[in-house]
């Protein structure tokens, strides 16, 4: 059993326990007629996030009548209860309710509550269930493919390593400290992204004058345009206008076969991550297929804008390499006329509300899964002077750098957390040694 869980040896004072020997598993209920607009908050799978949090807001709030709650009061959710999604596409997803947001909370029929009776610290138990050791056991117990689910007997022979209680508390405290740092960093990232959106709206509609001031109609002249009021000296051009771009094309419609040791790469939309090309995830292809795609104008050059046109629409980056890469047809390549249109400005503009609004019009308000080149060529661009574009691009790029720095720090914390979970929850590293 220990070998099955990749644990070299059981530490002094630690035990192997089946969770069913200690924990209660409580299944929820929903009243006839379903959820209501007011009453007692009712938690379901939609409130469990992938990072182990409970998110209950005005957008996803669900309630049950107070009378119904009184009749099923034993299904009350308490502080530090562990919630497990028991069916559907997200079966096995779990979270811990660290602090109740309402005096009374219950769960619906799609969720289990897992609650230790006495031998486990709830936070320690959550981290164990959330770890790869816990997740592996949960996944092994999911039945059904069309309608996956966990039965109420999934805790049978479900193994948990049990350190002494004070050690459980210390392990949970350490992991929670890292979690809190991740949450604070994530909140900063969201704040900076909101600030950048506000800055984009101002800079891409009013601009910044030679004195570094954002224009207003009180101090500068504006004019009407197809995109609303803009500074008098600005132009509006279509993407296909040769004054703005010298090439708007898409990637290869031919999908080369993978070559294990190929020196050349081909990218699709899935390979665009965090504002760049994730080279490691790209498919390797032969020199012959690379040259064929290159001949068909599927090879981006430094400074080209790559714009996603299939699947996830509207993602854009400025291409900075590598040289040995071509792209598939899910990506459009936009090459600017550098005398009229600055790439650093355009990559920001392609993420703006102006482009989002034009995509919305193209889709007729429905979910848009694909656009074609002729649609992209109709995009209207607001064109300040090249000098002003450079100023705008620099300011927004600096905002991106701040966000990317925080995202890199968050990723580092997540790596630290994974390593700590693996070490602390198996006893490989004892908290007494830290």
N, C-alpha and C positions, 0 to 999 in steps of 0.2 A: 504493500500500500504506500509506504514512504517512497519507494523507488518510482512508483507511478506518478508521484507528484514532484519528481526531480529534486528531492530534498536529500542531501548527502547524509545527514544524521539528525536525529531529534535532539534538540537542546535540553539541557538540564531544566527540569521544572515545566517543560512543555508537554502537552498531550495531544493526541489525535482524537477528535470528537466528531460524531455525526450530528449535524445541526438539529435533526429531528428529536434528539434526546433533550434538547434544551429550549428551542425556540417555538413560539406560537406562529402559525401561519393563518392569517385572517383574510378571507375573500370578501370583496365588496358587493353591494347591491345597487340597483337603480330602481326608482319607483315607476309604477305604471304611467305611461305618458312621457317618460324621459325627464331630462333635466329642466329646471325652471330658471327664470331670470333673477330670482332672489331667493333667499333662505339660507341654508347652511352650505358652505363651499364643499364641492364634491370633486375629488381628484381622480383623474384618469390617466391613461397612457400619454395623452397629448400634453400633459403637464410635466412629464419626465424628460429632462434634456439628456443629450448624449454624454455630457460631462458630469452627470450625477447630481444635478440640481433640480429643484422644483420651481417652475416658473408659472405662477398664477397671476394673470393680469386681466384688465378689462377686455382685452381682445380674445382671451380663451377661457374666461370665467364660466364655470358650471355650478349649479346649485341644486339642492333638493329641498322640499318643504320641511319646515321644522317638525311637523307632526311625524313625517316619515323618519326623520333622524331620531326622534325619541323612541320610535319602535325598533330601531336597529342600533341603539346607543353603544352596544358592545363593539361596533365597527368604527368607533371613534379613533381618529389618528392623533397620536401624541408626539411630543418633541422627540427627535432622534429616531423616529420610526423609519424603517427601510421600506420603500415602495418598489415593487417589481411588476413590470408590465407582463401580463400573463398570456396574451394572445395577440394575433395580428402580425403585421410586418415588423414591428419593433419588439417582438417577444424577447424577454430577458433583459431589456433595458431597465436600469434601476437608479434610484436616487435616495438621498436621505433628507428628511425634513428636519433641519437643525433647530428651527424655532417656528412654532405655530404662528401664522399670520392672522388667525381668528380663534376665538375661544373654542368653537366647535368646528371640526372638520371631519369629513367622512371620505369613503372611496367608492368608486363605481365597480361594476362587475368585471371590468377588464384589468383590475389591479389586485395584487396581494400586498398585505402588510406583513413584514417579518419582524418579530420582536422577541429578543432574548428574555428568558424568564429570570435568570440570575447569574449565569457563569460568563457571559460575554459583555464587554463594553460595547454599546450599540455602534459607536463610531468605528471601533476596531472591526466589528463584524461587517459594517458597510464596506470598509476598505478591502477586507478579505473577499467579499462577494464581488467587488468591483475589479479586483486584481485578475491577472490572467489565470490564476489557479481557480478562482471562483467562477469566472466567465466560462472557462473551459467546461466545468461541470454543468453549468446552466445550459450551455449549447448542446451538450450530450443528451440532455433530458427534454429538449424541445421535440415534439412529435408533430407529424403532419407537414405537408409541403404547401398545398393550396391554402390551408388555414392553419398555420403553425400555432402551437400553444404549449403551455406548461400546465401539468395537472397538479392538484393539491398534494400529490405524493412525491413531488420532485425533490423534497428535502430528505427523502429516505436515502440513507447511506451517502449523504452529501457531506464531504469531509471538510472540516475546519481545523486548523492548527490553533491550539489554545495555550498561549503563554500565561504566566501568572497575571492576575487581574491588573496589578499596578503597571506591569509591563505592557499590557494591552493599551492601557490609558496613555502611556508615554508614546507608544508607536502611533496611536491615533493623533496625539497632539502634534507630533513631528509632521505627519502627513497633512494634517489640517493646516498647519502653518504654511506649508508650500502651496496648498490649495488656495488659501487666502491671498497669497502673493500673486497667484495666477489670476484670481478673480479681480484683484485691484488693477493688475496690468491690463486685463481684458476691458475693464471699465475705462481705463485711460485710452485704449485704442479706440473704443466706441466714441469717446468724447472728442478725440482728435479728428476722427472721421466726420463727425457732425460739424466741427469747426471748419474743416476743409470744404465740406459741401457748401456751407454758408459763404466761405471765401470765394469758391468757384462761381457761385451765383452772382456775386458782386463784380468779380474781375472779368467774367465772360459776358457780362451785359453792360457794364459801365466802364470797365478798364481802369488803368492807372496812368495818370498824366506824368509829364516830364519831371514834376516836383515830387513824385511818389505819393500823390493823393488820389484816392478813388473818386472818380468823377460823380457829380450829381447835376441834375437839370437846373439847380439854382446857380451853379458856378460855371457850367459848360453848356455848349450847344448840343442838342440831341435832334434826331430825326426819326420818322417812322420807317419801318422796314418789315419784310415778311416775318421777321422773328421778333417784332416788337420795337420799342424805342431803343435806339443805339446812338453812341456818340456820332456827331456829324461827319467826322473824318473817316469813319469805318466803312467798309464795303461788305456786301453779302454776295457770295459766289456759291455755285454748286460744286460738289465734289469733282465733277467731271470737267470743270472749267480748267483749261490748260494754264491759266494764270496761277492756279492754286496747286494743281497736281500734274505730274508728268506721267503717272501710271496708276491705274486702279485695276487690279486683276485679282484672281484668286489662285489658290494652290492647285496641286495636281489632282485631276479626276481619276488618275491611274494610281492604284495602290500597290506599290512594290512588295514583293515577298521579303520576309525578314531574313537577314544574313547574319548569323551569330557573331562572326568576327569582322563584320563590315566596318569600314572606317568612316562611312557617311551616315547621316541621320535624316529622318523624316519626322516632322512634328504635326500633331493635330491639336484640337482645342484642349484636350485633356492634359497636354504637356505644357500648357501655359499656366504657371503657378506663381503667385506672389510677384507679379509684375515682370516676370522673365520667363525664359524657356528652361524648363527642368530637363537638362540634357540627359540625365541618368534614366529618365522614364521614356525617352524617345526610342523608336524602333530603328535598328541599324539596317542599312540597305547596301546593295552593291554599287560600285563605281558606275557601272553601266546605267542603272536605274537613276542614280543621282544626276548623271549627265543628261539623261532624257528629260528629267523634271526641270533641270536648270535651263535646257534649251526651250522649254515651254513656259518660261518666265515664272517658275515656281520657287525660285531662290531669292529670299529677301536680302537686301543690302543693309549695311550699317545705317541706322537712322530711319529706315522704313517703319511705318506703323502697321502692326498686325492687328486685325480686327476680326473677332469671331462672328461667323455668319450662320452657323448651324448649332443646334443644341442649346448651349448657353450663349445667347445673342448679346453682342455689345461689349464683350470684354476686349480691351485694347492695351497694347504695350508698344514701347519703342524698341525695335530690334537692335541688339548690340552684339550679336554673335550667338553661336559659333559660325565660322565661315563654311564649314562642311555640312550645312543643313538646308533642306528644302521643306516646304510645307504642303499639307494636303488641302483639299478644296473646302474644308470647314473653316479655313482662315483666308481672309482677304488681305492682300498686300497693297498698301497705299504709299506711293512715293511722292514726296512733296517737291514743288518748285521752290527751292531754298531762298530765292530772291523775293518771293511773295508770301510763302507759308512756312513757318518754323515748325519742325517736327516736335520739339518740346512743347510747343503751344498746342499743336493738333492732337497729341496723345491725351492731353488734359481735356480738350474740347470734346473729344469722342466719348468721354466719360460724363459729359455734362447733361443737364436737364434738357438742353436744346436737342441733343441727339435722342435722348430717351423719349421726348415728346414726338419726334418725327417717327421713331420706331412704333410708338403707340398708334399713330395715325395709319401707318402702313398695315398694322395688324388689325385695324378696325376695332380695337379695344379688347380683342381676344388674346389668348396666350400665343405668342409668336415663337415658333420653333426653328424657323429658317427664313433667311432673306437671300436674295440673289444680287449679283453685281449691279444690275440696272437700278435696283432700289438704292444701293449704297451711293451710286453716282448721282442720285437726285438729292442727297443730303445737302441742306443749306449750311454754309459756313459763315460765321462772322469773322471778318478779316481786319484787325487793326494794322497799324504799321508794323514792319518787321521788328523794329526796335521795341515797340510796346509788347509785341508777342513774346519776345525774349524775356522781358521783365516779368510778364504774367507766367510764362513757363517756369522761370527760375523760382518764383515765389511758391507756386503750387508743387514744384518738384521738391523744394525744401520741406514742405508739409508732408509729402510722401515719405521723405527720408526719416522724419520723426516717427511716423506710423510704422514704417518698416523696422526701425530700431526697436520699438516696443514689441512688435510681432516676433522679432528674433529673440528678444528676452523672454517672451511668453513661451516660445518653443523650447528654449533652454530650460526653463522651469519645468515644463512638462516632461522633458527628458530626465531631469533630476528626480521628479516624482516617480516616474516609471522605475528608475533604478532603485530608489529608496523602497518602493513597495516590494520589489523583488527581493531585496536584501532583508528588510525588516520583518516582512510577513512570513518568511521562511526561517528566520532566526540566524541566517548567514551572518548578519551583523546584529549584535545585541545592543539595545539602547543603553545598557550599562557601560558599553565601550565608547559611546559617543561623547 
